[in-house]
Amino acid sequence: MTRIACYTSFNYGYLSRARILAKTLKRLHPDWDLWAMIVDRTPADLPADALTGFDHILDAHELGVPNFPGWMFKHDVVEACTAVKGHMMVHLLTPPDGSPGYDKVVYLDPDIGVFNPLDGIIKRLDHGSIVLTPHQTEPNTTELAIGDNEMTSLQYGIFNLGFVAVRNDRNGHGFAEWWAGMLYRACYDEVERGIFTDQKYCDLVPALFDRVEVERDPGYNVASWNLSRRKLRFGPDGMLWSSGSPLKFYHFTKIGRVGDFMTQRYALDNVEVYELVNWYKRELVLQTVPEADQHRWVYGYFSDGTPIPKPARVLYRRRADLVRAFPNPFDASQGGYLAWLRAETDIMGSPAEAHAA
Amino acid sequence: MRLWVTRDALPWRFADDDCNTMDTTLLHRDPDATARLPRAPRDDGPPVLYARFPLEPQTLPPRAADIRVVAGDDPKFAVVAAAVDPAYYCARYSDIADANVDPARHYYDAGWKERRNPNAWFDTRWYLEAYTDIQDAGVNPLYHFVVAGRREGRLPLRPGGHRRPVVDQAVNPLLRDPWPVAPRNAQFLEAEDLCLRVRKVLPGARGLVLAASHDRYVDVTGGMQVLIADEQRLFATNHVIYLHISPALARLTLGVEDPEPAVLQVVLDGVFVGLIEGPALAQALAELAPDLPDARLFTLHSFFGHRASDLMAAALALQARQHVFWLHDYASICDSYNLLRNNVEYCRGPAPDSLACQVCVHGDTRPGYLARMQALFTTLPFHVLSPSRAALDIWLSRSSLPYLSARVHENALLEPSAPAAPVGRPLLGTAEDPVRVAFAGFPTPQKGWPQFMELVLRCRDVSAYRFFHFASGEAMRPMDNLVGVPTRVTPGNRMAMVNALAEHKIDLLVVLSPWPETFSYVAYEGFCSGADIVTLADTGNVADAVRRHRRGVVLANEAALYDFFLDGSALTYAGGRAEQGREPGRLRLTGTTATVDLGLVGRTTPAAMQTLDPGLSLLVGEQTLYPRRSGDMWTFMLDGAAGHVRLMSRRVLPEQDGGARARMGVAVTGLMLDGVKVPPGDRRRIAGWRNVREEVQWTDGDAVIDAGTARRLDVTLRLGRRYLRLAMAES
């Protein structure tokens, strides 16, 4: 029997989203092993059932990433939660304890909801090694849509890395190792340097690896970035269709003011989209765990509680001498990087100005 | 053909040259115009024309393009003023109407900064929040939209059209607190008080009807209330006592079971007598039962606000001989009683585990709701009565509830009347004789008001039509180019709507309900007035009635509706009607339950109590599970830890079986746990299994199965035999 693992990566601020992913995925694929990659420290008062739905939970520091504190410090929360995805994929394909890896591994972002079985993807992995979903699978025609979609994809990546699936073969493994290596090197939101977290690198995947499958079924990875060319409709039997194909998963990206605006800009009168987004918002309320919601991201603060501003991270990742001098830059017990920042830079500003990033 | 359209169909897409009129100023405004705009009309007031300018009834509103002009010194104001709808503005903002100021001037100077909307098609707040560059620039947003924004692809309203606010505001009715509806200081009745009152009217009575609906029909005006009043009067003429109950706390779904007793309003023979708690009502009926005539009927018009346990207890205590369930809506299929997913789109009642139900605000609670419905229908053997074939067909295809019989019993019949002679209307479709198009009733999304508004907006520069709204005064929604006609149907003036529509010579009544109406009294009022109906395909009995009586047009969808008016088809149709002459028709009310032959007098015979449904249920610990049925297969969903379960069938009539067996045996041809067959003789068929014969094994109606950790149990029965039902069943 084929062993399939699905994993997602998040900090506790995203727990409510991850719980929706777990709930919707497990309903359709109860036989898959669902892994939670937690990039955070577990709140002491977290209820025991907070991670119900996940079969396995792994903390990022357990991945065996070299120089973990220094590496983690280089990333803000979005960068950090994506930076671990490659290492986690390697972990599931070739577990460090020598046990057999999973036959097929699927990554899904925590802000995804699954609505129909993902069997098509699993079947693709019978002959392919890597499956990717592009942001857009149909050209746009209006200036507004081209600017928001095609041009944005050129900057941020052709494929959306809220989803990727691999088979445990030479190709799949080769991809996972390469991806983990690139993310160890630099998983940053630095579009001006041609890098966007874990995503932009994957533009290279069809060139670097064999048997890459580009999934263009309009039922996968529906989101604001492709609503200009996709329409959601319910059938008389209650099935939800995306441009003629059953909706497999929807990516509820940036739920809130910005995401809502982009959604309605392209959903227009496709009221089913609003029904789906409203459902997600209701579920978010239901799945909220207050202890997690109020939890501070552990990697957002120095050990003395001082918030880490983004420029402190950027400076650290650009200067190898700082990395050598402060292997654990979070540690402020002996002064450390925080003391150096205060003495040598204006980055920390006055205490009132400091904020975590 | 777009003979009558002077601008693009969409209201915000002006002809291009409209944008370049800043130097010629469009409008000359009557300074007294707003002062003479109508305020909230009285019900008995005259027809009111809501228009851009104050007009006498029967005259045509001038169109902006026809107005010639005094050049103003502020071209920006001219652009804005042309797009402000004074009637809308005054109606929506009473302080503007009270202040007697020019709405356009107010919007231009202050209204947009106060985030007021200038008309029905531009949302000031949305535009500024969506396009922060406009907000930052401090530009009047309506001016910006007209001269630039529309060409840049900016939207004047939040996307999603009229459906969006409905979707955004949709909530499960259980999340809304119930609201009190009983009269203040109403008398509280104990069981013996009610017994006394009933005993007073008992001498000479031939029977008793216990009726339930959602409100106190004697004090509320509405379609169902009128029908119930008729029903009560008809029963009274046959000397049948009519005891009506409705909840004192109203809600738009089945009431929630609670240890605290529910309070009911009691109306006896058309007179409100007080309040009683649910258990006290059952107690009173149980005490009365031995002394009541045999003819006892329980008729359920609506269970909104009621608790299923109260209804069952009352009907059982009464020892009703017949039970009637009315399909006035689809609440027995889903607590979205009109089968509107998220209150917006007809969903066709899909399976509760469908994605549509998952996404719908009614979906989460639907399985539990259906379980309570199953308990109600399993306990009380209902004759299901439907006001229309359309509603019955939907119910039969979408509901798996057990029933004794199901039939159509129309609320009213349309009978032919003398046809009127053809009327020559040579100027039909011109400003002198526009086609008269109306919407009747409350302006709600569930009745298709937003679609009607959209129609009026799209036709705002089409002189071929005149639009009317007939409703009670407080229900009026003034807007440009809409004639409001205050009309209130009351028990004393049942024909008020028919007469008003006829008096205003309405040609076409639009009925645009987004769900399949079970009857639609308003459509029949339209027929009787002489109007024809324009409706949509999914309007249930409205579309059926139009086809049946050949009195109107059924259009495929909303887009086809707008095309029908904008491409001139409506005018062609109206012209054809005028040449043929009108056939108004007469409405004959049928008296609902009072005119159904259910063999009310005398005891029910076993033959009349037969059903193909053995009423399977599964006892898991203390919990009773009800199945989903598909053909001859009954499916139970388990929690994975059920262990030993009991497969129960319906109880048999004791007198039919001498009390030897409590339940009806069923022939099981297939048993599967998690899709894997459990063959006859398998050790998991623990007890209550008999006569292995080929693949069929009989149960004695109470068979034990070891379900272990299974999550699904499928039972296939050999059908073909009929099962007896028991009116007093304990399920």
Boltz contact constraints between the chains, C-beta under 6 A:
constraints:
  - contact:
      token1: [A, 115]
      token2: [B, 355]
      max_distance: 6.0
  - contact:
      token1: [A, 144]
      token2: [B, 153]
      max_distance: 6.0
  - contact:
      token1: [A, 234]
      token2: [B, 356]
      max_distance: 6.0
  - contact:
      token1: [A, 236]
      token2: [B, 348]
      max_distance: 6.0
  - contact:
      token1: [A, 237]
      token2: [B, 350]
      max_distance: 6.0
  - contact:
      token1: [A, 238]
      token2: [B, 350]
      max_distance: 6.0
  - contact:
      token1: [A, 238]
      token2: [B, 354]
      max_distance: 6.0
  - contact:
      token1: [A, 238]
      token2: [B, 355]
      max_distance: 6.0
  - contact:
      token1: [A, 238]
      token2: [B, 356]
      max_distance: 6.0
  - contact:
      token1: [A, 240]
      token2: [B, 355]
      max_distance: 6.0
  - contact:
      token1: [A, 264]
      token2: [B, 159]
      max_distance: 6.0
  - contact:
      token1: [A, 268]
      token2: [B, 159]
      max_distance: 6.0
  - contact:
      token1: [A, 269]
      token2: [B, 161]
      max_distance: 6.0
  - contact:
      token1: [A, 271]
      token2: [B, 160]
      max_distance: 6.0
  - contact:
      token1: [A, 271]
      token2: [B, 163]
      max_distance: 6.0
  - contact:
      token1: [A, 271]
      token2: [B, 167]
      max_distance: 6.0
  - contact:
      token1: [A, 274]
      token2: [B, 160]
      max_distance: 6.0
  - contact:
      token1: [A, 274]
      token2: [B, 167]
      max_distance: 6.0
  - contact:
      token1: [A, 275]
      token2: [B, 167]
      max_distance: 6.0
  - contact:
      token1: [A, 275]
      token2: [B, 342]
      max_distance: 6.0
  - contact:
      token1: [A, 275]
      token2: [B, 359]
      max_distance: 6.0
  - contact:
      token1: [A, 276]
      token2: [B, 359]
      max_distance: 6.0
  - contact:
      token1: [A, 279]
      token2: [B, 359]
      max_distance: 6.0
